[in-house]
Amino acid sequence: MNNPRKNPRILMVTPEITYLPENMCPVSLKAKVGGLADVTSALVQNLSEQGIDVHLTIPNYRHIFRSQLSPSVQAMFDRFQIEKSPENRVHLAEDRAFYYGWEVYAQDWHENARRALIFQREVINNVIPKVQPDIIHCNDWTTGLLPAAARKMGIPCLFTIHNIHTYKATLGFIEYMGMDAARFWHYLYYQRPPYNYEETRDSNPVDFLTSGIHASHFVNTVGPAFLNEIADGRHSFVDYSIQTELRHKRAADCATGILNAPDPVFNPSTDKILPHKYGIADHVEGKRQNKLYLQQLLGLTQDADAPMFFWPSRLDPIQKGCSLLADILYRVIAEYWEQNLQMVFVASGEYQHIFRNIVRFHRIEERVVVRDFSEYLEHLSYAASDFILMPSKFEPCGLPQMIAPIYGSLPVAHDTGGLHDTIEHFNAENNSGNGFLFNVFDANGLFWAIRQAMSFYNLPVNIRNMQIERIMAESAVRFTHSATARNYIDLYEKMLERPLIT
């Protein structure tokens, strides 16, 4: 094995993936639900490009993988599964629980927990002994028991928190799924302090996410602000156990925040979806043409000078602040009626029907449109819009607020989590800022921020365009995966230098 300090062997454990480097896998494998897949894919790509010996393990979603391939490529995929050469760096966890489903996650949480346990069992029993990694890098609650197993094996483990979902199950259930948890049970985190193994086994549930934090060598969130918000107890919906363990890790200098970055495909000068590509120098005409195209496509009033706001996130009322906008939607449209202000929603979710009802009731179909999420409309809307809306109650990281400025669309957002880390309130006098932040999480706070955005929109055209050019240039340099990968490499090196207590 290579010297781990010069070229550490990293085993990336994830339930989702969007793509893999060609030198790692001969075919395209995609099993994506959300941002975890994009972030993991880009990190693996960039770690590989920077010379890290990175391996990846993911469940073998045979039906999902094969459904994306042509017959000739399917045959190549089948050979790839059979050969399993020593040089192979993609390790598919094998079990019937993954083979025949059409979705990465089931609708039932208990079924997801069963799959998570089977996945982790296969990683412990088959993947880790084969790869012999220097570091194991786990992601979210579905891999939350692996840090305890890794600590027993004496392998440093990084646990990345993308979101704060968790699950609880007894040791009895965990062992029923085939995982020999008795080997590392004392590294897990329980609902109450365990007295001994026998009394704990069937009556004291294990918390998956908190166990990952508790047992890992180091832990990171996908943004510095969210780490401190959780550890300082600023979010009432986060379990106290998660807050406490993160606070302990932070105090021991074993916790950090590393921001994600958008996929490189989000680039208006190369974006294959856009009918009119553009760069910093010609962004004015490029955005005008894309706006007119999108307006015609969606049935909005065609007006290249109409200020356009884009909602890019899922319509989740718990996290994304949908209710704030619903309370003031017509008020915003009415206040800027003469300027023909428009809003475009490209998002699925349970609040979708609320916005459609508001549109129908006020008969503003030519000003506001609500569509299901699609990558095609998403890319067009970034290019056509002047602003995006992200009034999230909490946001571990977020990607739209990084993508939008690259396209010359400025974020209007609540000052929290990853939004705080990536957005600075615009200040024309200081020639600084890249968006508009509000501090108080209510409808009036959002309305104030929208007014700030419109004040920017109504600046003299030459000043506004000069500021957009500055923001586009700064964002293209700042929000890149190469910078994110470098931060992870620095963290891996720090982990290898610090002794692991077992």
C-alpha positions as CSV (number, residue, x, y, z in Angstrom):
1,M,0.0,0.0,0.0
2,N,1.2,3.5,-0.8
3,N,2.2,5.8,2.1
4,P,-1.1,7.0,3.4
5,R,0.2,10.5,4.1
6,K,1.2,10.9,0.5
7,N,-1.6,9.1,-1.3
8,P,-4.2,7.9,1.2
9,R,-6.7,5.2,0.1
10,I,-10.1,6.6,0.7
11,L,-13.3,4.5,0.7
12,M,-16.3,6.6,-0.1
13,V,-19.6,5.1,1.2
14,T,-22.8,6.6,-0.2
15,P,-26.3,5.4,-1.1
16,E,-26.5,7.8,-4.1
17,I,-24.3,8.7,-7.1
18,T,-24.8,10.8,-10.2
19,Y,-21.7,9.9,-12.3
20,L,-18.2,8.4,-11.9
21,P,-14.9,9.2,-13.5
22,E,-14.3,7.1,-16.7
23,N,-11.1,5.7,-15.2
24,M,-13.1,4.2,-12.3
25,C,-16.1,2.7,-14.1
26,P,-16.5,1.8,-17.8
27,V,-20.2,2.6,-17.8
28,S,-22.4,5.4,-16.5
29,L,-24.1,4.5,-13.2
30,K,-26.7,6.9,-11.8
31,A,-28.8,6.4,-8.7
32,K,-29.8,9.9,-7.6
33,V,-32.5,11.4,-5.4
34,G,-31.0,14.7,-4.3
35,G,-27.9,16.7,-3.8
36,L,-26.0,14.0,-2.0
37,A,-25.5,12.2,-5.3
38,D,-24.2,15.3,-7.1
39,V,-21.8,16.2,-4.3
40,T,-20.4,12.7,-3.9
41,S,-19.9,12.3,-7.6
42,A,-18.1,15.6,-8.0
43,L,-15.9,15.0,-4.9
44,V,-14.9,11.5,-6.2
45,Q,-14.1,13.0,-9.6
46,N,-11.9,15.8,-8.1
47,L,-10.2,13.6,-5.5
48,S,-9.3,11.3,-8.3
49,E,-8.0,14.2,-10.5
50,Q,-5.8,15.4,-7.6
51,G,-4.1,12.0,-7.2
52,I,-6.0,10.5,-4.3
53,D,-6.5,6.7,-4.4
54,V,-10.3,6.9,-4.0
55,H,-12.6,3.9,-4.0
56,L,-16.4,4.0,-3.9
57,T,-19.0,1.6,-2.6
58,I,-22.7,1.9,-3.4
59,P,-25.6,-0.7,-3.4
60,N,-25.9,-2.6,-6.6
61,Y,-29.2,-1.1,-7.9
62,R,-29.3,-3.5,-10.9
63,H,-32.7,-2.5,-12.3
64,I,-31.9,1.2,-11.9
65,F,-28.5,0.9,-13.5
66,R,-29.5,-1.3,-16.3
67,S,-32.6,0.8,-17.2
68,Q,-30.2,3.7,-18.1
69,L,-28.1,1.7,-20.5
70,S,-28.3,0.6,-24.2
71,P,-28.2,-3.1,-24.8
72,S,-24.5,-3.0,-25.8
73,V,-23.6,-1.0,-22.8
74,Q,-25.7,-3.3,-20.6
75,A,-23.4,-6.2,-21.7
76,M,-20.4,-4.1,-20.7
77,F,-22.0,-3.4,-17.3
78,D,-22.6,-7.2,-16.8
79,R,-19.0,-7.9,-17.6
80,F,-17.9,-5.2,-15.2
81,Q,-19.9,-6.9,-12.4
82,I,-18.5,-10.3,-13.2
83,E,-14.9,-9.4,-13.6
84,K,-14.3,-7.6,-10.3
85,S,-10.7,-7.1,-11.1
86,P,-8.2,-6.2,-8.4
87,E,-7.8,-2.8,-10.0
88,N,-11.5,-2.1,-9.8
89,R,-12.3,0.9,-7.5
90,V,-16.1,0.8,-7.7
91,H,-17.4,-1.8,-5.2
92,L,-21.1,-2.7,-5.6
93,A,-22.7,-4.0,-2.4
94,E,-24.6,-7.2,-3.4
95,D,-28.0,-8.2,-2.0
96,R,-31.4,-9.0,-3.4
97,A,-32.7,-6.0,-1.3
98,F,-31.1,-3.7,-4.0
99,Y,-31.4,-5.7,-7.2
100,Y,-35.1,-5.4,-8.2
101,G,-36.3,-2.0,-7.0
102,W,-36.8,1.0,-9.2
103,E,-36.1,3.6,-6.5
104,V,-33.1,4.4,-4.3
105,Y,-35.3,4.9,-1.3
106,A,-38.6,3.2,-0.4
107,Q,-41.7,5.2,0.7
108,D,-41.5,3.3,4.0
109,W,-38.8,4.5,6.5
110,H,-38.6,1.0,8.0
111,E,-37.7,-0.5,4.6
112,N,-35.1,2.2,4.1
113,A,-33.6,1.3,7.5
114,R,-33.5,-2.4,6.5
115,R,-31.7,-1.6,3.2
116,A,-29.3,0.7,5.1
117,L,-28.4,-2.1,7.5
118,I,-27.9,-4.6,4.7
119,F,-25.7,-2.1,2.8
120,Q,-23.6,-1.4,5.9
121,R,-23.3,-5.2,6.6
122,E,-21.9,-5.8,3.1
123,V,-19.5,-2.9,3.5
124,I,-18.2,-4.3,6.8
125,N,-18.0,-7.9,5.7
126,N,-16.9,-7.6,2.1
127,V,-15.8,-4.2,0.9
128,I,-13.6,-3.0,3.7
129,P,-11.5,-6.2,3.9
130,K,-11.0,-6.0,0.1
131,V,-10.1,-2.3,-0.1
132,Q,-8.2,-2.0,3.1
133,P,-8.7,1.8,3.2
134,D,-6.6,4.3,5.1
135,I,-9.8,6.3,5.7
136,I,-13.5,5.6,5.4
137,H,-15.7,8.5,4.4
138,C,-19.4,7.9,5.3
139,N,-22.4,10.1,4.3
140,D,-25.6,10.6,6.3
141,W,-27.7,8.3,8.5
142,T,-27.8,5.3,6.2
143,T,-24.1,4.8,6.9
144,G,-24.3,5.9,10.5
145,L,-23.2,2.5,12.1
146,L,-20.0,2.2,10.0
147,P,-17.9,4.7,12.1
148,A,-18.4,2.4,15.1
149,A,-17.2,-0.6,13.1
150,A,-14.3,1.4,11.7
151,R,-13.2,2.4,15.2
152,K,-13.2,-1.2,16.2
153,M,-11.0,-2.0,13.1
154,G,-8.7,0.9,13.9
155,I,-9.5,2.8,10.7
156,P,-10.1,6.6,10.8
157,C,-13.6,7.5,9.7
158,L,-15.0,10.8,8.5
159,F,-18.7,11.2,8.8
160,T,-20.4,13.9,6.6
161,I,-23.8,15.3,7.6
162,H,-25.7,16.4,4.6
163,N,-29.0,16.6,6.5
164,I,-30.3,15.8,10.0
165,H,-32.6,12.9,9.3
166,T,-32.0,9.8,11.5
167,Y,-33.4,6.4,12.4
168,K,-33.5,4.4,15.6
169,A,-33.4,0.6,15.9
170,T,-32.5,-1.9,18.6
171,L,-29.3,-4.0,18.5
172,G,-31.6,-7.0,18.2
173,F,-33.1,-5.8,15.0
174,I,-29.6,-4.7,13.7
175,E,-28.3,-8.2,14.3
176,Y,-31.4,-9.8,12.8
177,M,-30.4,-8.1,9.6
178,G,-27.1,-9.9,9.7
179,M,-24.8,-7.3,11.2
180,D,-22.6,-8.5,14.0
181,A,-23.1,-5.4,16.1
182,A,-21.9,-7.1,19.3
183,R,-18.3,-6.6,18.1
184,F,-18.6,-2.8,18.2
185,W,-21.8,-2.2,20.3
186,H,-20.0,-0.1,22.9
187,Y,-19.1,2.6,20.3
188,L,-22.7,3.2,19.3
189,Y,-25.0,5.9,20.7
190,Y,-28.2,4.7,22.5
191,Q,-31.4,6.4,23.5
192,R,-30.2,6.0,27.2
193,P,-26.8,5.0,28.6
194,P,-26.4,1.3,28.3
195,Y,-25.9,-0.8,31.4
196,N,-24.6,-3.9,29.6
197,Y,-25.0,-5.6,26.3
198,E,-27.7,-8.1,27.4
199,E,-30.1,-5.5,28.9
200,T,-29.5,-3.1,26.1
201,R,-29.9,-5.4,23.1
202,D,-33.7,-5.4,22.8
203,S,-34.8,-2.4,24.8
204,N,-32.5,0.5,24.1
205,P,-32.6,1.8,20.5
206,V,-29.5,2.9,18.6
207,D,-29.6,6.3,17.0
208,F,-28.0,6.0,13.5
209,L,-27.1,9.6,12.8
210,T,-25.9,10.3,16.4
211,S,-23.9,7.1,16.3
212,G,-22.1,8.3,13.2
213,I,-21.2,11.5,14.9
214,H,-20.3,9.9,18.2
215,A,-18.0,7.1,16.8
216,S,-16.4,8.9,13.9
217,H,-12.8,10.1,14.1
218,F,-13.9,13.5,12.5
219,V,-17.2,14.9,11.4
220,N,-18.2,17.6,9.0
221,T,-21.3,19.4,7.9
222,V,-21.7,20.8,4.4
223,G,-21.2,24.3,5.7
224,P,-19.6,26.0,8.6
225,A,-22.6,28.0,9.8
226,F,-24.9,25.0,9.9
227,L,-22.4,23.2,12.2
228,N,-22.4,26.0,14.7
229,E,-26.2,26.4,14.4
230,I,-26.7,22.7,15.4
231,A,-24.0,22.6,18.1
232,D,-25.3,25.9,19.7
233,G,-28.9,24.5,19.7
234,R,-30.4,27.2,17.4
235,H,-32.7,24.7,15.7
236,S,-35.4,23.2,17.9
237,F,-36.2,20.4,15.4
238,V,-32.7,18.8,15.9
239,D,-32.5,16.1,18.5
240,Y,-30.6,17.1,21.6
241,S,-28.3,14.1,21.2
242,I,-27.2,15.4,17.8
243,Q,-26.5,18.8,19.2
244,T,-24.6,17.4,22.2
245,E,-22.3,15.1,20.1
246,L,-21.6,17.8,17.6
247,R,-20.7,20.2,20.3
248,H,-18.3,17.6,21.8
249,K,-16.7,17.0,18.4
250,R,-16.3,20.8,17.9
251,A,-14.8,21.3,21.3
252,A,-12.2,18.5,20.5
253,D,-11.4,20.2,17.2
254,C,-12.8,17.1,15.4
255,A,-15.6,18.9,13.5
256,T,-15.6,21.4,10.6
257,G,-17.8,22.7,7.9
258,I,-16.9,22.2,4.2
259,L,-19.1,23.8,1.6
260,N,-20.4,21.9,-1.4
261,A,-20.1,23.3,-4.9
262,P,-22.3,23.2,-8.0
263,D,-21.8,20.8,-10.8
264,P,-19.5,22.2,-13.6
265,V,-22.3,21.7,-16.1
266,F,-23.9,24.8,-14.6
267,N,-22.0,27.3,-16.8
268,P,-24.0,29.6,-19.1
269,S,-21.2,29.7,-21.7
270,T,-21.2,26.0,-22.2
271,D,-24.7,24.9,-21.0
272,K,-26.1,22.6,-23.7
273,I,-29.7,23.3,-22.6
274,L,-29.6,27.0,-23.2
275,P,-30.9,28.2,-26.6
276,H,-28.6,31.3,-26.1
277,K,-25.3,30.7,-24.4
278,Y,-23.5,33.7,-22.9
279,G,-20.6,34.7,-20.8
280,I,-19.7,37.6,-18.6
281,A,-19.1,40.0,-21.5
282,D,-22.4,39.4,-23.3
283,H,-24.6,38.4,-20.3
284,V,-27.1,41.3,-21.0
285,E,-28.2,40.1,-24.4
286,G,-27.9,36.4,-23.5
287,K,-30.2,36.7,-20.5
288,R,-32.7,38.9,-22.5
289,Q,-32.9,36.2,-25.2
290,N,-33.3,33.4,-22.7
291,K,-35.9,35.3,-20.8
292,L,-38.0,35.8,-23.9
293,Y,-37.6,32.2,-24.8
294,L,-38.7,31.0,-21.4
295,Q,-41.7,33.4,-21.3
296,Q,-43.0,32.1,-24.6
297,L,-42.4,28.5,-23.5
298,L,-44.4,29.0,-20.2
299,G,-47.1,31.3,-21.5
300,L,-45.9,34.4,-19.5
301,T,-46.2,37.9,-20.9
302,Q,-43.3,38.4,-23.2
303,D,-41.3,41.3,-21.9
304,A,-37.5,41.2,-21.8
305,D,-37.4,44.1,-19.3
306,A,-39.8,42.3,-16.8
307,P,-38.0,41.5,-13.5
308,M,-38.1,37.7,-13.1
309,F,-37.9,35.8,-9.8
310,F,-37.2,32.0,-9.9
311,W,-38.0,29.5,-7.2
312,P,-35.4,26.6,-7.6
313,S,-35.9,24.5,-4.5
314,R,-38.5,21.8,-3.7
315,L,-41.7,23.1,-2.3
316,D,-41.2,21.8,1.2
317,P,-43.0,24.0,3.8
318,I,-41.0,22.7,6.7
319,Q,-37.6,23.7,5.5
320,K,-37.8,25.9,2.4
321,G,-40.1,28.7,3.6
322,C,-42.9,28.3,1.1
323,S,-45.5,29.7,3.5
324,L,-43.6,33.0,3.7
325,L,-43.9,33.6,-0.1
326,A,-47.5,32.3,-0.2
327,D,-48.5,35.0,2.3
328,I,-47.1,37.8,0.2
329,L,-47.2,36.4,-3.4
330,Y,-50.0,38.6,-4.7
331,R,-48.8,41.6,-2.7
332,V,-45.4,41.4,-4.5
333,I,-47.0,41.0,-7.9
334,A,-49.4,44.0,-7.2
335,E,-46.7,46.3,-5.9
336,Y,-44.6,45.9,-9.0
337,W,-47.5,45.5,-11.5
338,E,-46.4,48.3,-13.7
339,Q,-43.0,46.7,-14.1
340,N,-44.6,43.3,-15.0
341,L,-42.8,41.4,-12.2
342,Q,-42.9,37.7,-12.9
343,M,-42.3,34.5,-10.8
344,V,-41.4,31.1,-12.1
345,F,-41.6,28.0,-9.9
346,V,-39.7,24.9,-11.2
347,A,-40.2,22.7,-8.2
348,S,-42.2,19.7,-7.0
349,G,-43.5,19.3,-3.5
350,E,-46.6,19.4,-1.4
351,Y,-46.9,23.2,-1.5
352,Q,-47.3,23.2,-5.2
353,H,-51.1,23.2,-5.2
354,I,-51.1,26.2,-2.8
355,F,-49.3,28.4,-5.3
356,R,-51.4,27.2,-8.2
357,N,-54.6,28.0,-6.2
358,I,-53.2,31.6,-5.5
359,V,-52.5,32.0,-9.2
360,R,-55.9,30.8,-10.3
361,F,-57.7,32.9,-7.6
362,H,-56.1,36.1,-8.7
363,R,-56.0,35.3,-12.4
364,I,-52.2,36.0,-12.7
365,E,-51.3,33.1,-15.0
366,E,-49.4,35.6,-17.3
367,R,-47.3,36.7,-14.3
368,V,-46.7,33.5,-12.3
369,V,-46.3,30.0,-13.5
370,V,-45.8,26.8,-11.4
371,R,-44.2,23.7,-13.1
372,D,-42.9,20.3,-11.9
373,F,-39.2,20.1,-11.5
374,S,-37.2,19.3,-14.6
375,E,-33.5,19.8,-15.4
376,Y,-34.4,21.4,-18.7
377,L,-36.6,24.2,-17.1
378,E,-34.2,24.5,-14.2
379,H,-31.3,25.5,-16.5
380,L,-33.4,27.8,-18.6
381,S,-34.7,29.5,-15.5
382,Y,-31.3,30.2,-14.1
383,A,-30.4,31.8,-17.4
384,A,-33.6,33.8,-17.8
385,S,-34.2,35.0,-14.2
386,D,-32.8,38.1,-12.5
387,F,-33.2,36.7,-9.0
388,I,-33.8,33.4,-7.2
389,L,-35.8,32.9,-4.0
390,M,-34.5,30.9,-1.1
391,P,-36.3,31.9,2.1
392,S,-35.3,28.6,3.9
393,K,-35.9,28.2,7.6
394,F,-32.7,26.2,7.7
395,E,-30.2,25.2,5.0
396,P,-27.2,22.9,5.6
397,C,-25.5,24.1,2.5
398,G,-27.7,24.7,-0.6
399,L,-26.5,24.8,-4.2
400,P,-29.0,27.1,-6.1
401,Q,-27.6,30.2,-4.3
402,M,-24.1,29.3,-5.7
403,I,-25.4,28.4,-9.2
404,A,-27.6,31.4,-9.8
405,P,-24.8,34.1,-9.5
406,I,-22.7,32.2,-12.1
407,Y,-25.7,32.8,-14.4
408,G,-26.1,36.4,-13.4
409,S,-29.2,35.8,-11.2
410,L,-28.9,37.1,-7.6
411,P,-30.2,35.2,-4.6
412,V,-32.9,36.6,-2.2
413,A,-32.5,34.4,0.9
414,H,-32.9,34.0,4.7
415,D,-29.6,34.5,6.5
416,T,-29.1,30.9,7.8
417,G,-26.7,27.9,7.3
418,G,-25.1,27.6,3.9
419,L,-26.9,30.7,2.7
420,H,-25.1,32.7,5.3
421,D,-21.8,31.1,4.2
422,T,-22.2,31.9,0.6
423,I,-24.2,35.1,0.3
424,E,-23.1,38.6,1.3
425,H,-25.8,41.3,1.3
426,F,-25.3,43.6,-1.7
427,N,-23.7,47.0,-1.1
428,A,-23.3,49.2,-4.2
429,E,-21.2,51.9,-2.4
430,N,-18.6,49.3,-1.3
431,N,-18.8,47.4,-4.6
432,S,-19.5,44.2,-2.6
433,G,-22.1,41.5,-2.1
434,N,-23.8,38.9,-4.3
435,G,-27.4,38.8,-3.0
436,F,-30.0,40.0,-0.6
437,L,-30.4,38.5,2.9
438,F,-33.1,38.9,5.5
439,N,-32.6,38.0,9.2
440,V,-36.1,37.6,10.7
441,F,-37.8,34.5,9.4
442,D,-41.3,35.8,8.5
443,A,-43.2,37.1,5.5
444,N,-42.3,40.7,6.1
445,G,-38.6,39.9,6.2
446,L,-38.9,38.2,2.8
447,F,-40.9,41.1,1.4
448,W,-38.2,43.5,2.6
449,A,-35.5,41.5,0.9
450,I,-37.5,41.4,-2.4
451,R,-37.8,45.2,-2.2
452,Q,-34.0,45.3,-1.8
453,A,-33.6,43.2,-4.9
454,M,-36.0,45.4,-6.8
455,S,-34.1,48.5,-5.7
456,F,-31.0,46.9,-7.3
457,Y,-33.0,46.0,-10.4
458,N,-34.0,49.7,-10.8
459,L,-30.4,51.1,-10.5
460,P,-29.1,52.8,-13.6
461,V,-28.5,50.0,-16.2
462,N,-24.8,50.6,-16.5
463,I,-24.3,50.3,-12.7
464,R,-26.5,47.2,-12.5
465,N,-24.7,45.4,-15.4
466,M,-21.3,46.3,-14.0
467,Q,-22.2,44.7,-10.6
468,I,-23.6,41.6,-12.3
469,E,-20.4,41.1,-14.2
470,R,-18.4,41.4,-11.0
471,I,-20.7,38.9,-9.3
472,M,-20.6,36.4,-12.2
473,A,-16.8,36.5,-12.3
474,E,-16.3,36.1,-8.5
475,S,-18.8,33.3,-8.3
476,A,-17.2,31.3,-11.2
477,V,-13.9,31.3,-9.3
478,R,-15.3,30.8,-5.7
479,F,-17.8,28.0,-6.2
480,T,-15.8,25.1,-7.6
481,H,-15.4,21.5,-6.7
482,S,-11.6,21.7,-6.9
483,A,-11.6,24.0,-3.9
484,T,-14.0,21.7,-2.1
485,A,-11.9,18.6,-2.8
486,R,-8.8,20.5,-1.5
487,N,-10.5,21.1,1.8
488,Y,-11.4,17.4,2.1
489,I,-7.8,16.4,1.3
490,D,-6.6,18.8,4.0
491,L,-9.0,17.2,6.4
492,Y,-7.9,13.6,5.5
493,E,-4.3,14.6,6.2
494,K,-5.3,16.1,9.5
495,M,-7.1,12.8,10.4
496,L,-4.1,10.7,9.6
497,E,-1.9,12.9,11.7
498,R,-4.2,12.6,14.8
499,P,-4.1,9.3,16.7
500,L,-7.3,7.2,16.7
501,I,-8.4,6.1,20.1
502,T,-10.0,2.6,20.0
